[in-house]
């Protein structure tokens, strides 16, 4: 009889859609009174992962949960505007992802404008005169082989800062984005899908989505063509050239950018792969396949986040070759609103 509640929970999960299962994973891995875990095994909530989960949840109708999470983000913000990571370090990247959450609820909660401005001011303070995006540390970007994740991942800092500048009418935010983007696009290898763990599909996906969101769809398409050349018949994309194993969040991120650029067929195949490997919990391990090197036995909150984004965008993919509007702008968020 003791097994009955567990069996009921399993049955309920089987009855849900893949997106509903993923939302349930978020709920199951929320720290009471705080945010969502970045990694299932850790006891603490991740401000970064929670921050960029907020627009995904809000768009899918989980508005009550989104409001609770954004209020927690405000509570952990430092006086200088930064939002510290789980190790207490105020990474520039992490603060930018919380900006995404603030923006998602700004219309509903106008009191978020103050925290939003402070977060953006902190980000601007981390952009050097030459356009380089600085950060107090890269400790959490270190990989198991001793390498460090590509600094080009900082491209993903720029879209939320740009959107904040537009929403708030703050020109210096937009100018800072232009300055930093110019510095990135001068890099000759910016859109090269390198055969190395430091630029695995998860970080390459950050880069490609950022370029698409910043209007550099030409560069995003150039980079994505390299991932497309590696895509298998089952929809999976190797974590990077030269390996067979697959990074789950990277597959979701590449699919998301394909949706944004109107490449629906490739995106659909990638999402179908993810639906096949989705765990009974609704989550995803960091990687799958022989030799997997990116959290192969750990469920990751950011994998769930990008899978949910694919669910939002799947029904909004434009005709081939055209870029899509954001689902929140089009008012087409899926799912019933839950207050």
N, C-alpha and C positions, 0 to 999 in steps of 0.2 A: 504493500500500500504506500510505502514511503516514496516509491518511484512515480506515483501517479502525477503529482504536480509537474515533475520534469517532463513526463510524457505529454501532458497537456501543453506545456510550453513549446515542445518540439512540434506538435501538431499545428499549433497556431502559427509558428514560423513557416511551416510548409505551405500553409494556406495563403501566405502573403506573396506579393510580387517581389522581385529582386530589390526594387527601390524601397519598398516598405520594410523588407528585412534589414536593409542597410540603415534606415532611420531607426529601427529598433536597436541595432547595434549601438548607435549613438546614445540612445536613451539608457541602454544597459551599461554603458561605459562612461556615463557622466558621474563625476565625483559629487556627492550630495552637497548642495549649497555652493557649488563652484562650477568649473567648466568641464570639458570633455577630455579624456585621456588621449594623448597622442599615440601611446603604445599600450596595448591591453594589459601588459604585465606590470606597468608602473602604477604606483598608488596615487600620483598627483596629476592634476589637470594641466593641460598644455594651453597657455594663452594663444600661442600661434595657431595651433590646429583649431581651437575653439573659434578664434577670430575669423578664419576663412570658411569654417563650417556654417557660421551664422547666415550669410546670404544664401547658401544652399538650402538650409532648413527653412528659411523664410520664404524662399521661392517655391518650395514644395508644400507650403501651407502650414508648417510647424511654427506658427508665429508666436504662440505663448512661450514655447521653449526658446526661440530665438531671443525674445525679450529678456528672459531670465539670464541667458548667457551673456548678452551684451551688458547687462547691468553688473554682472560679475567682472567683466573686463574693465569697466570703469573703476570698480573697487580696487583693482590691483595696479592701476596706472600710477606711475611715479610722478612727483611734482614737475619733473622736466619733460613730461609727456611720453616718455618711453614706457613700454610694457615689458617687464622682464620675463625671460624664459624660465623653464623649470629649474635651471641651475642658478637663477638669480641674475643672469647677465642680460642687459638690455640690447639684444641683437637688433640691428636696424631692420633686417628682414622680418623678424617676428612682429615688431611694431607695425610694419606696413600691412601685415595680414589682419591685424586687429582693426586697422583703418577700414578694411573691406567690411568688417562687421558693423562698425559705426555707420558707414554710409548706407548699409542695407536698411537700417531702421531710423535714419535721420528724419525722414518725413513724419514718421509716427511718433518719434521721441525727439522733438527739437532740442531738448536739453543735452543731447549728445554733441551739439555743436562745439561746446567748450572742450570736452575731451578729444574730439576730432581735431580741432585746431592745434591743441597741444601736441598730439601725436604727430601731426604733419610738420609742425615746427621742429620737432626732434629729428624727423627724417631729413628735412632740408639741412639741418645743422651737420648731418653726416655725409653730405655731398661736397666733395672737395672742389677747389677752384678748377681742377682739370677735368671734372665730371665724374671722377671715381667715387663710387659709393663705399663709404667707410663703415666699419662696424667695430664695436669694442673688443670683439673676440671672434674667433672661428673655431673654438673648442668643440662645439657641438656639430661642426661640419666635418669632423674627422671620421674616416672610414676604417674598417677592420684591417685593411692592408697598410695603414699608416698615411695614405694619401688624404687630401682634403677635397671636398666637393667643389666643383667649379665656381669661381667667383662670378661667372657669367649668370649664375642663378639670381644674382641681385637685380637682373632685369625685372624680376617679378615684384620688386619694390615699386616700380614706376607707375603701372596702371592705377592703383588706388590713389596715389598722390595726384596724378593727373585728374582723376575723377573728382577728388576733393577740391582741387583748384577750380574746376568748372562749376561744381555745386555751390561752393562758397564764394565764388568770384574773386579768388585770391591769385593774382597773376604770378606772384613769385613762386608759388607751387608749380604752376605750369612751366615757368621759365626754368626751374630747377630740373624738371623732367626732360625738357628739350636738351638741356646742357648735358645731362647724364646719358641720354639716349645717343646723342652725337658721339660721345666718347665710346660707347659700346659699338656703334656701327662702323667705327674706324678699325675695329679689330678684324684682321683678315681671316681669322678662323672662327668667327662668332657663330656661324650656322653650320659648322662641321660637326657631324655626329661621330665623335671620336671613339676609338676602340679602347676605352679606358673606363674604369669604375667611376672616376670622378665626374664624368659626364654621362652617367647612365640615363636611361630614358626618363626617369623621374625628374632630373634636373634639366635635361634637354627639353622635356615637356614644359617645365616652367618657362624656359627661354622662348619656345615657340609660341606658347599662348600669350606671353607678354608682348612679343613682336606683333602678333595679330591684333591684340587689343590696343596697341599703340599706333596702329595704322600702317605698320611695315609688313603688310601681307606678302610683299614680294620676297622678303627675307624669310618669313615664316614658311612660305611654300618651298623655297629652296632647301631649307632644313628638313622639312617634312618629307620631301621627295626621297631623301636618304633613308628615312624610317620606312617609307612605303616600299622601297626596294627590298627591305628585309622582312616585311610582313608575311606570315605564313598562311597557308590555306585555312587554318583554323582561326585566323584573326589575330593570333598572338604576334608580338614584336619582340625580338630578343632585346635584352637589357642594354646591349651596345654591340656594335659590329664585332664579330669573331666569337661570340658565345651563343649557346643555345637556350640558356635559362632566361626566364621572363620576369621583369619587374612589374608587379601588378599596378601600383599607382602610375608608373610610366605609361603603361598601355592606356589607362583611363585618361591621362593628360593628353596624349597624342590623339586619342579619339575625340576628346573635347575640342581640340583645336581644329581637327578635320571638320567637325560639325560647324564650327564657327566660320570656316572657309567654304562651306558648301560641299565638302567631300564626304557625302553621306555614306556611300557604299563601304568605304574603308572604315569609317567610324562604326558603322553598324556591325561589321565583322569583328572589330576589336571588342565592342561591348558584349557581343554574343560569347566571345571567349571568356570574358570576365564573369558573365552569368553562369557559365559552366564550372568555373573554379571557385565561385563564391562559397564560403564556408557555411555550415548550418547555422552559425551564429548571426549570419548576415554580413560578417566582415571578410577581410582578405588578408592573407599573409603578404609580407613584403615582396616575396618572390617565389617562383615555382620552377621546378625542373632540376635535373641533375647538375650539381655544381653551383646551385643558387647561392649568392653571396650577400643578398640584401634582406636582412630580417626574414629568413626563410621559415622560421617557426614562430613568428610574432605577428599578430594582427595589428594593423596600423590605421589610425584614425584618418590619416591623409589619403589612404587608398579609398576609404569609404567616402570621403569628401568629394574626390574627383569622380567616383562612380556616380554619386548623386548628381553632380553637375551634368554628367552625360545623360542622365535620366531627364533632367530639365531641358536640355538642348535637343534631345533626339527628335522630338516632335516639332522643333522649330528650325531644323536645318533648311537653308535656302536652296534654290536650284543650284546645280553644279556651277562652280566658279564664282559664285556671289557670296559676299560676307553677310553674316546674319546680324540682326539686332539682338541686344541682350534680352533674355526672356522677361526680366523685370520691367524693362522699358516697354515691351510689347504687351505687358499685362497678361501673360499667358502662363503664369506659374501653375504647375500641375498640382493636383491633389486638393482635397477639401481643407479649408482653413480650420486650424485647431487653435482655439484661444485657451 
